[in-house]
Amino acid sequence: MACADIPADVRPSFLECTACSKKHEVRLINTCDCGAPLFARYDWKDLAVQDLASRRDLWRYAPLLPLEETEIRSRGEGGTPLYKLESIGTGGRVARLRVAGLYVKDEGLNPTRTFKARGMAVAVPMASSLGATTLAVPTAGNAGAALAAYAATYGVRAIVIMARDGPAEQAREAVAYGAHLLQVDEDISDAGRIVNELAATTETFSVATLREPYRVEGKKTMLIEIWEALGGMPDWILFPTGGGTGVAGMWKALQELRELGWYDGPWPRFGVVQAEGCAPLVKAWKDGRETAEPWPDPRTDAAGLRVPGTLADRIVLRALRETRGAAIAVTDAAMRVASQNLAVLEGISACLEGAATLAGLRRLYDEGTITRDDRVVLVNTGSADSATVPRPSVPTIRTAADACSYLGLTPRAS
């Protein structure tokens, strides 16, 4: 598609390679010629915060996104709450952990119950506006469900290729939205290979992580929402990281807020949290490398963190350097405990990936990287998957007296 054929409702001025800085025209394209991801760049003139839309979803930031507000069909994506935790982090019921302020950005309240909805809510209509009719994604689960939902919303065909151990709940959801669901015998890397081959040999367009420019645009709105909710920036933002689009998006948003002149204060420090059984970015960070080697034999029950390699490795590691951040790996057991703590102590339903941020906070706090003076935001990327929550052992009772006996209640005297 030539520049003259770009729909009038498309806003980016050009696409820029994140590695070689080569500029590309706005068209249906996956990556730069060098293979690196592309970022959308804009020519903003005299844009003020007051120009943001008066709405509660991510399309409040339509002036900062690649499509006009009138062209989108929102399903309520974005605008998720930022909860201040009242028990965890106060040094009370959860000992040894006390910070100046602890918050959870609860992405589990998005459509399809994960932050993946943000990216697909922008990528799908943008690809469609540029001429795509069939979209494909490799997935560990959540991205497939999100693509299926927004493909149905915008009337395009969705192909979801899921890793062998992808969650059944997300598979059912993708099929329910009308997607064509296929499965591979290996992990998400094999699914990604097949999607790349489909994109190279058919009219299918890949919306895989960082292999198109616009999922990151939806993800960047998380950072802007946090900034608006706090009236400034926290000291730390901890994010569970598999493919890395979330960190890439928030890092891009920091640059754009500065470019717009809306924020010139200190940047928050990014904390990348991965699973001990699959931590390529953590290893690269600790080794002082600018790229990450693929992780052999990835193992973790947190499907979204079971990503052995990512095209975003350079971007994520650069974001960590520029924000003076940190990277940490945690066990699946620690994630489960953290998920239970968030549920029982704060009433927040957190998936294993989201709960990994609380487990990571504990480690970073114990190491002295995060201190008592810091304000910290944990990003819960999705609600708890019922398939990963073990069925509880429930006692059987026959009378109220049985209940009193089990619960330790004393009946009132008659």
C-alpha positions in Angstrom: 0.0 0.0 0.0 1.5 3.3 -1.1 1.5 6.4 1.2 -1.2 8.0 -1.0 -3.5 5.0 -0.3 -3.3 5.3 3.5 -6.8 5.7 4.9 -7.5 9.3 6.1 -8.3 8.1 9.6 -4.8 6.6 10.1 -2.6 8.9 12.2 1.1 7.8 12.4 3.5 9.9 10.3 5.9 6.9 9.7 7.2 3.7 11.2 10.7 3.6 12.7 12.9 0.6 13.2 13.9 0.1 16.8 17.3 -1.2 15.8 18.6 0.7 12.7 16.3 3.7 12.9 15.2 3.2 9.3 12.0 5.0 8.5 9.1 3.1 6.7 5.9 4.4 5.2 2.7 3.5 7.1 1.5 0.3 5.4 0.7 -3.3 6.2 4.1 -4.4 7.4 5.5 -6.7 10.1 9.1 -5.8 10.8 12.0 -3.8 9.4 14.2 -5.3 6.6 16.8 -6.0 9.3 14.2 -8.1 11.2 13.8 -5.7 14.1 10.4 -4.4 15.5 8.9 -1.1 14.2 7.4 1.7 16.3 4.8 4.1 15.1 5.9 7.7 15.2 3.6 10.8 15.3 3.8 14.4 14.4 2.1 16.0 17.3 1.5 19.7 17.3 0.3 21.7 20.4 -1.4 18.6 21.8 -2.4 19.1 25.5 -3.7 16.8 28.2 -7.0 18.7 27.9 -7.3 17.3 24.3 -7.7 13.8 25.6 -11.1 12.2 25.1 -13.7 12.3 27.9 -14.1 8.6 28.3 -12.9 5.8 30.7 -11.4 3.2 28.3 -8.0 3.3 26.6 -9.6 5.4 23.8 -9.3 8.3 26.1 -5.9 8.4 24.6 -7.1 8.4 21.0 -5.0 11.5 20.1 -1.9 9.4 21.0 -3.0 6.3 19.1 -3.0 5.4 15.4 -6.7 5.5 14.7 -9.3 8.2 15.1 -11.8 7.7 17.9 -14.7 7.5 15.5 -13.2 4.4 13.8 -13.0 2.2 16.8 -15.5 -0.2 18.3 -14.6 -0.3 22.0 -15.4 -3.3 24.2 -14.4 -1.5 27.3 -10.6 -2.2 27.0 -8.4 -0.2 29.3 -9.3 2.2 32.0 -8.5 -0.4 34.6 -8.4 0.5 38.3 -5.2 1.2 40.2 -5.8 -0.2 43.7 -3.8 0.9 46.7 -3.1 -2.1 48.9 -4.0 -1.7 52.5 -2.6 -4.9 54.0 0.3 -6.1 51.8 3.2 -3.7 51.9 2.3 -2.0 55.2 4.4 -4.1 57.4 1.3 -5.6 59.1 -0.1 -9.0 58.2 2.6 -9.6 55.6 5.8 -9.3 57.6 9.1 -7.8 56.5 7.6 -5.9 53.6 6.9 -2.2 54.1 7.0 0.4 51.3 5.8 4.0 51.1 2.9 3.0 48.8 2.0 -0.3 47.1 -0.5 -0.4 44.2 -1.9 -3.0 41.8 -2.9 -2.1 38.3 -5.6 -4.7 37.7 -5.6 -5.7 34.1 -7.7 -8.7 34.8 -10.8 -6.4 34.3 -10.1 -6.0 30.6 -12.2 -7.9 28.0 -11.0 -11.5 27.9 -9.7 -10.9 31.4 -6.1 -10.0 30.5 -4.0 -7.0 29.4 -3.7 -8.7 25.9 -7.0 -7.0 25.1 -5.2 -3.6 25.0 -2.9 -4.6 22.3 -5.4 -6.4 20.1 -7.9 -3.6 20.5 -5.5 -1.4 18.6 -3.7 -3.9 16.3 -6.8 -5.5 14.9 -8.6 -2.4 13.6 -5.3 -0.9 12.4 -4.4 -4.0 10.4 -7.9 -4.1 9.0 -7.8 -0.4 8.0 -4.6 -1.2 6.1 -6.1 -4.0 4.2 -5.7 -7.2 6.2 -8.5 -9.7 6.2 -6.9 -12.7 8.0 -4.9 -12.3 11.1 -2.8 -14.9 12.9 -1.1 -15.1 16.3 1.0 -17.7 18.1 -0.1 -17.9 21.7 0.4 -19.5 25.1 -3.3 -18.8 25.5 -4.4 -15.2 26.3 -3.3 -13.5 23.1 -5.3 -16.0 21.1 -8.5 -15.3 23.0 -7.9 -11.5 22.7 -7.3 -11.7 18.9 -10.4 -13.9 18.5 -12.6 -11.3 20.4 -11.4 -8.3 18.4 -11.4 -10.1 15.1 -15.1 -10.9 15.7 -15.6 -7.2 16.7 -14.0 -5.9 13.4 -15.1 -8.6 11.1 -11.8 -10.2 10.1 -10.7 -13.8 10.2 -8.6 -15.0 13.1 -6.2 -17.9 13.2 -4.9 -18.9 16.6 -2.0 -21.3 16.8 -1.5 -22.4 20.4 1.3 -24.1 22.2 0.8 -27.7 23.3 0.2 -26.8 26.9 -2.0 -23.7 26.3 -4.8 -23.4 28.8 -8.1 -25.1 27.9 -10.1 -22.1 29.1 -8.4 -19.7 26.6 -8.7 -22.3 23.8 -12.5 -22.6 24.5 -12.8 -18.8 24.5 -11.0 -18.4 21.1 -13.3 -21.0 19.5 -16.3 -19.3 21.1 -15.4 -16.0 19.3 -15.2 -17.8 16.0 -11.4 -18.2 15.6 -9.8 -21.0 13.8 -7.8 -22.8 16.5 -4.8 -25.0 15.8 -2.3 -26.5 18.2 1.4 -27.5 17.9 3.3 -30.3 19.7 6.0 -27.9 20.9 6.1 -24.5 22.7 5.1 -21.1 21.6 8.4 -20.7 19.5 7.1 -23.5 17.2 3.7 -21.8 17.0 5.5 -18.6 16.1 7.5 -20.3 13.3 4.3 -21.6 11.7 2.7 -18.1 11.9 5.7 -16.6 10.2 5.5 -19.1 7.4 1.8 -18.5 6.9 2.5 -14.7 6.8 5.3 -15.3 4.2 3.4 -17.6 1.9 -0.3 -16.6 2.2 -2.4 -13.4 2.6 -2.3 -14.0 6.4 -0.9 -11.1 8.4 0.9 -11.9 11.6 0.0 -10.0 14.8 2.6 -11.9 16.9 4.4 -10.0 19.7 6.4 -7.1 18.3 6.0 -8.5 14.7 3.7 -5.6 13.9 3.8 -2.0 15.2 0.4 -1.6 16.9 -0.1 -4.0 19.8 2.6 -2.0 21.6 0.4 1.1 21.1 -2.4 -0.4 23.1 0.0 -1.5 25.8 1.5 1.9 26.2 -1.7 3.3 27.6 -1.1 1.3 30.8 1.7 3.7 31.7 -0.3 6.8 30.9 -3.2 5.6 33.1 -0.8 4.9 36.0 0.6 8.4 35.6 -2.8 10.0 35.5 -4.1 8.0 38.5 -1.2 8.9 40.7 -0.8 12.4 39.5 2.8 11.6 38.8 5.1 8.5 38.5 5.8 5.8 41.0 9.3 4.9 41.9 8.9 1.4 40.5 6.7 -0.5 38.1 7.0 -4.3 38.3 5.8 -6.2 35.2 5.7 -10.0 34.5 7.5 -10.4 31.2 7.3 -13.1 28.6 7.2 -11.5 25.1 7.9 -8.1 26.4 5.3 -6.0 24.7 4.1 -4.5 27.9 7.5 -3.2 29.0 8.2 -2.0 25.4 4.9 -0.1 25.4 5.4 1.6 28.8 8.9 2.6 27.8 7.6 4.1 24.6 5.0 6.0 26.5 7.6 7.5 28.8 9.4 8.8 25.8 6.2 10.2 24.3 5.1 11.9 27.5 8.5 13.7 27.5 8.2 14.5 23.8 4.7 16.0 24.3 6.0 18.1 27.2 3.5 16.6 29.6 6.0 15.1 32.0 9.6 15.9 32.6 10.1 14.4 36.1 12.1 11.2 37.1 11.1 8.1 35.2 9.9 5.1 37.1 12.3 2.2 37.4 11.1 -0.9 35.6 11.3 -4.3 37.3 11.0 -7.3 34.9 9.8 -10.5 36.6 10.2 -13.9 35.0 9.8 -17.5 36.1 12.9 -19.4 37.3 12.1 -22.1 34.8 12.1 -19.6 31.9 14.1 -16.5 32.5 16.1 -15.5 29.3 15.8 -11.8 30.0 16.8 -12.1 33.6 19.9 -14.1 32.7 20.8 -11.5 30.0 20.4 -8.7 32.4 22.5 -10.2 35.1 25.2 -11.1 32.5 25.2 -7.5 31.3 24.2 -8.4 27.7 22.2 -6.4 25.2 20.4 -9.5 23.8 19.0 -12.6 25.3 19.7 -16.2 24.3 16.7 -18.5 23.9 15.9 -20.5 27.1 16.3 -24.2 26.7 13.5 -26.4 27.9 11.2 -23.7 29.4 9.2 -24.9 32.4 6.6 -22.9 34.4 2.9 -23.2 35.1 2.6 -19.5 34.2 1.8 -19.9 30.5 2.4 -16.2 29.7 5.9 -16.5 31.1 6.7 -19.7 29.2 8.4 -17.7 26.3 11.9 -19.0 25.6 12.8 -16.2 23.3 11.4 -12.8 22.2 12.0 -10.3 19.4 11.7 -7.6 22.1 14.8 -8.6 24.0 16.9 -5.6 22.9 14.0 -3.2 23.7 13.3 -4.7 27.2 17.0 -4.7 28.2 17.4 -1.2 26.9 14.4 -0.1 28.9 15.9 -1.6 32.0 19.1 0.3 31.5 17.5 3.6 30.7 15.1 3.4 33.7 17.8 2.0 36.1 15.6 -1.0 36.5 16.1 -4.6 37.6 15.2 -8.1 36.5 14.4 -11.0 38.9 13.2 -14.6 38.6 10.8 -16.3 41.0 9.5 -19.8 41.5 6.1 -21.1 40.6 5.5 -21.8 44.3 6.2 -18.2 45.1 3.7 -17.1 42.5 1.0 -19.3 43.9 1.5 -18.0 47.4 1.5 -14.4 46.1 -1.7 -15.1 44.2 -3.4 -16.4 47.3 -2.2 -13.4 49.3 -3.6 -10.9 46.8 -6.9 -12.8 46.9 -7.2 -13.3 50.6 -5.7 -10.1 51.9 -6.7 -7.6 49.2 -9.6 -9.1 47.3 -7.7 -9.1 44.0 -7.9 -12.0 41.6 -4.4 -12.4 40.1 -3.2 -14.9 37.5 0.2 -16.6 38.2 1.9 -14.1 35.9 0.5 -11.1 37.7 1.2 -12.6 41.1 4.8 -13.0 40.0 5.2 -9.2 40.5 4.4 -9.5 44.2 6.8 -12.4 44.5 9.4 -10.4 42.7 8.8 -7.4 45.0 9.6 -9.6 48.0 12.9 -10.6 46.5 13.9 -7.1 45.4 12.9 -5.7 48.8 14.9 -8.4 50.6 17.9 -7.6 48.4 17.6 -3.9 49.2 16.9 -2.9 45.6 13.5 -1.6 46.5 13.3 0.3 49.8 10.8 1.5 52.4 10.7 4.9 50.7 9.6 3.7 47.3 6.1 3.8 45.8 5.6 0.6 43.8 3.1 -0.4 41.2 2.5 -4.1 40.5 0.9 -4.9 37.2 -1.5 -7.8 37.4 -1.8 -8.8 33.8 -4.9 -11.0 34.2 -7.4 -12.5 36.5 -6.9 -15.9 38.1 -7.5 -18.8 35.7 -9.9 -21.3 37.4 -7.9 -24.2 35.9 -4.8 -23.2 37.8 -6.6 -22.8 41.2 -6.6 -26.2 43.0 -10.0 -27.4 44.2 -10.1 -26.8 47.9 -10.7 -29.4 50.5 -14.2 -28.6 51.9 -15.6 -30.1 55.1 -19.1 -31.5 55.1 -21.5 -30.3 57.7 -25.1 -31.3 58.6 -26.2 -28.7 61.2 -25.4 -25.2 62.3 -23.8 -26.8 65.4 -21.4 -28.6 63.0 -20.5 -25.2 61.4 -20.0 -23.6 64.8 -17.7 -26.4 65.8 -15.6 -26.2 62.6 -15.5 -22.4 62.6 -14.8 -22.0 66.3 -18.0 -20.0 66.9 -19.9 -19.9 70.2 -23.7 -20.0 70.0 -25.5 -17.3 71.8 -27.2 -18.4 75.0 -30.9 -18.8 74.6 
